[in-house]
Amino acid sequence: MSNTLSTSAILSEQQRKDLALFERLKPYLGHCLTLNHDLNNPLAGIIGYAEFLQEEADQLSDEHKEFVDQIMTCAERMRRVLENLSEEKNALSTELDLSEVVVAYEPFR
């Protein structure tokens, strides 16, 4: 009889369930983390174009100025969400190897 125990024998039932759930969720984690980059680039364009419109505000109606302000408010809100996601991504990337997930996601970019 061997003195070494298998990993499954060491883990509790809850730990095995958690590990199985993590394995199923791992691809989705990778996709979510990759979305940060994919959404940040067009968002930068939206903000940039809205800033151009704000520079020409004297040529816009009051209603259009309000629309541009709303675009900037929404875009900045999205940027904060993406920054938070990026912070989470950096924290997770030191703990998880998501390289397989990133490679699998490449065809969809």
N, C-alpha and C positions, 0 to 999 in steps of 0.2 A: 504494500500500500504506500502511495506517495504522500509525502508531507506537504506538498504544495497544493493549494486550493485554487480552483479555477476562479476567474473574475466573477462569474455569475454566482458562485457559491458565496463570495464575500459580500456582494451587494444585497441590500434588502429588496423586498418586492417593490416598494415605492421607488427606490433608486433605479431598479430595472425599468419600471414604467417611465420614469423621468428620462432615462437615457434613450429609450425607444422613441419617446416623443421628440426629444432633441434631434435624433437622427432623421425623423420625418420632417422636422421643421428646418433643418440646416439649409436645404436649398432655398427656401423662402427667405431666410436670413440673408443669404448671399445676394439674392435679387434685390431685397430692400436696401442693402448697403450700396449696391451698384447704382441704384436709382439716384442717389445723392449726386453723383457726377452727371448722370444723364439729364437731370432736371436743372442743375445749376447753370449749365451753359445757356440754354434758352432763356432762363430767368434773367441772367446778366444782360441779354439782348433786350428783353422787355423793359428792364430798368433803364438801360441806356437810351432807348428810344423815347421813353417817357420823360427822361431828363432833357432830351432835345426839345420835346414839346413844351416843357416848363420854361426853357430858355426863350421860347417864342410866345410866351403867355400873353404878351400885349396884343397879339394877333388872334387870340382865341376868345370866344364868347365866354361869359361867366359859367355857363353850363358845361362847356368843353373843358374849362379849367378845373371844374369840380370832377369831371370824369378822369382827367389826368391825375389829379390828386388821389382819387380812389384807386386808380391803377397802381400808383406808387405805394399806397398804404397796403394793398393786398400783396404786392410783390415783396415788400419788406417783411410782411408777415410770413410769406413763403420762405424767404431767405433765412429768417430765424429758425423756422422748422428744419430746414436743411442743415443749418449750422449745428443744431442739436443732434440731428441724425449723424452728422459727420463726427461729432464728439463721441457718440455711441459707437460708431464704426471704428474709430481709432482705439477705443477701449477694448472692443471685441476682437479686433484684428491681432492684438497682442496675445489673446487667449485662444483663438480659434484659427485653424488652418482652413480658410475658405477658398483656397486656390482652385480646387476642383469645381466649385460652384461658379467662380468667376469665369473659368474657361468654358463651362457649359452655357453661360449666359452670353458669351461673345457673339454667337450667330444672330442674336436678337438686337444687337446694337446698330 
